[in-house]
Amino acid sequence: MDVGELAMALDSDRVSSNMSPRELVLRHLSHIPTLGLKPTADDVGTLEQLRELLTDNNVSLIAHYYTNPAIQSLAEESGGIVSDSLEMARFGQRSESQLLIVAGVAFMGETAKIISPNKRVLMPSHDATCSLDIGCPASQFEEFCDNNPDRTVVVYANTSAAVKARADWVVTSSIAVEVIEYLDSQGKKILWAPDRYLGSYVQGKTGADMLLWDGSCVVHEEFKAQGVLNMLNIYPDAAILVHPESPSVVIDLADFVGSTSQLISAAKKMPNPQLIVATDRGILYKMQQAVPNKQLLMAPTAGNGATCSSCGDCPWMAMNTMDRLLDCLTSEKNEVHVDPHIAEKALVAVNRMLDFKK
């Protein structure tokens, strides 16, 4: 199906509006708050204080690509890391620091604690969670698994420690296709959780027999194909980069589909002068570093008439503020604890992820 045919098929994406597609795209772009690809002037004093505290106390700051650009900058400058969830876990494990601060969401802090049980793990906010995590309660997931005992259980990293403890494998989006290909080659039938869009994408790539949990990311689910097509009409030379947690009609438009780290790598390789990016806008900080001469355009998250109240912004990642990070570091609160019995069981599946591709 070409772009024109797909556009005609997307009636469900359309909303009534008197605005032309061009006006809608320009409206969307004008509603995106200034990302701040560099820390703001207001951040400078707090950054200096945080930098000294991290260095003086030998604390490793581990930040996800979707967090505040100022926090990403601080992690880079202080000897920490900015990365996807897989590399965040690996960095925490090999860090010599005995105190880790994970700027991200709850499952990332839990994973750091699971693989580094003798280290203290803190987070700027205890309330920063993930719709995929809370949409897959451990008790319901266990029942789902018990009802399908013949399947190998593979869970996305965006899940609680208790869900990981019930799994055979944990994967991130960067290795999901490869792991499922491997398991499929062993004749395994898969029970997959929680993201149905990523699961469908992996199933399509591998042809594996996969039973999917019905979960989704509140950010990626909102990307709309019609909105992306409208942007492409204005920027016809742009490449479209899409995270596989997005709906299939958006994935079908993509020039490249991949995890956060893979999207940044793809941005460097593509010759296009503009890139339309369908993932959390926090990624633009590192992506712009990688491609300083390219124009990065956030895909709209609410279809034709987007006022873009979210604009590809995870509300829980946004809880990682500079003030909360400073409070966390000075008071050493919001420590992550995982029940040792659960952690021991979860570590089996997590280690399979870490050992699969080093």
RAGITA-V236166 format. One record per backbone hydrogen bond with DSSP energy under -1.0 kcal/mol. NH is the residue of the N-H (numbers start at 1). CO is the residue of the C=O. If there is no record, write none. Layout:
BEGIN
{{NH | CO} {NH | CO}}
END
This chain:
BEGIN
{{6 | 2} {7 | 3} {8 | 4} {9 | 5} {10 | 7} {13 | 10} {14 | 11} {24 | 20} {25 | 21} {26 | 22} {27 | 23} {28 | 24} {29 | 25} {30 | 26} {31 | 27} {43 | 40} {47 | 43} {48 | 44} {49 | 45} {50 | 46} {51 | 47} {52 | 48} {53 | 49} {54 | 50} {55 | 51} {56 | 52} {57 | 53} {58 | 55} {59 | 54} {60 | 99} {62 | 101} {63 | 81} {64 | 103} {65 | 83} {67 | 64} {72 | 68} {73 | 69} {74 | 70} {75 | 71} {76 | 72} {77 | 73} {78 | 74} {80 | 75} {81 | 61} {83 | 63} {88 | 84} {89 | 85} {90 | 86} {91 | 87} {92 | 88} {93 | 89} {94 | 90} {95 | 91} {100 | 120} {101 | 60} {102 | 122} {103 | 62} {106 | 128} {108 | 105} {109 | 105} {110 | 106} {111 | 107} {112 | 108} {113 | 109} {114 | 110} {115 | 111} {116 | 112} {119 | 116} {120 | 98} {122 | 100} {123 | 334} {134 | 130} {135 | 131} {136 | 133} {141 | 137} {142 | 138} {143 | 139} {144 | 140} {145 | 141} {146 | 142} {147 | 143} {148 | 145} {151 | 148} {152 | 189} {154 | 191} {155 | 169} {156 | 193} {157 | 171} {159 | 157} {164 | 160} {165 | 161} {167 | 164} {168 | 153} {169 | 153} {170 | 349} {171 | 155} {175 | 172} {176 | 172} {179 | 175} {180 | 176} {181 | 177} {182 | 178} {183 | 179} {184 | 180} {185 | 181} {187 | 184} {188 | 183} {190 | 209} {191 | 152} {192 | 211} {193 | 154} {196 | 215} {199 | 195} {200 | 196} {201 | 197} {202 | 198} {203 | 199} {204 | 200} {205 | 201} {206 | 202} {207 | 203} {211 | 190} {213 | 192} {215 | 194} {215 | 213} {221 | 217} {222 | 219} {223 | 220} {224 | 300} {228 | 224} {229 | 225} {230 | 226} {231 | 227} {232 | 228} {233 | 229} {235 | 231} {238 | 235} {239 | 274} {241 | 276} {242 | 256} {243 | 278} {246 | 243} {250 | 247} {251 | 247} {252 | 248} {253 | 250} {254 | 251} {255 | 240} {256 | 240} {258 | 242} {263 | 259} {264 | 260} {265 | 261} {266 | 262} {267 | 263} {268 | 264} {269 | 265} {270 | 266} {275 | 295} {276 | 239} {277 | 297} {278 | 241} {281 | 312} {283 | 280} {284 | 281} {285 | 282} {287 | 283} {288 | 284} {289 | 285} {290 | 286} {291 | 287} {294 | 291} {295 | 273} {297 | 275} {299 | 277} {306 | 303} {318 | 314} {319 | 316} {320 | 317} {321 | 319} {325 | 321} {326 | 322} {327 | 323} {328 | 324} {329 | 325} {330 | 326} {331 | 327} {332 | 328} {336 | 121} {343 | 339} {344 | 340} {345 | 341} {346 | 342} {347 | 343} {350 | 346} {351 | 347} {352 | 348} {353 | 349} {354 | 350} {355 | 351} {356 | 352}}
END
